[in-house]
């Protein structure tokens, strides 16, 4: 089941396109709000996009976007898009805090030797067991609650960001928070 992004946040807006493109048209690089999909889009001629602006990219009539050029991978991001990546992802995590708290409450094992929690940077076996024990007593309610009840655990929103960034770079074996990167078909 492939689901599409409905909204994206602008990482970079290039009103004259990339210098390497032969066709000079406005271009924007976005990150999807639901699955952190990296996209390149062509805005409508009169549209002016702001960095970190939330825009509709779903099916149907779009206000500011003419068409979606396609998915891109992390190395294809402009330096401006890379600079805006961290604050934009943090904005998405903060807006969807309850979903990510539920991730801590409901995630399970991937294999008999590996739990989804262990994929988070800074979470090893000891933190994993502490999180599992605490969520058995009572489900977590917020990132603050997680931090209070699990001693010495790094900031939950920061470790989620680190994991999302690692998955976006495409070097991960497991993708639990993002859509796997776009792979070019073999020729």
Secondary structure, 3 states (H helix, E strand, C coil): CCCCCCEEEEEEEECCCCCCCCCCCCEEEEEECCCCCEEEEEECCCCCCCCCCEEECCCCCCCCEEEEEEECCHHHCCHHHHHHHHHHHHHHHHHCHHHHHHHHHHCCECCCCCEHHHHCCCCCHHHHHHHHHHHHHCCCCCHHHHHHHCCCCCCHHHHHHHHHHHHHHCCCCCCCCCCCCCCCCCC
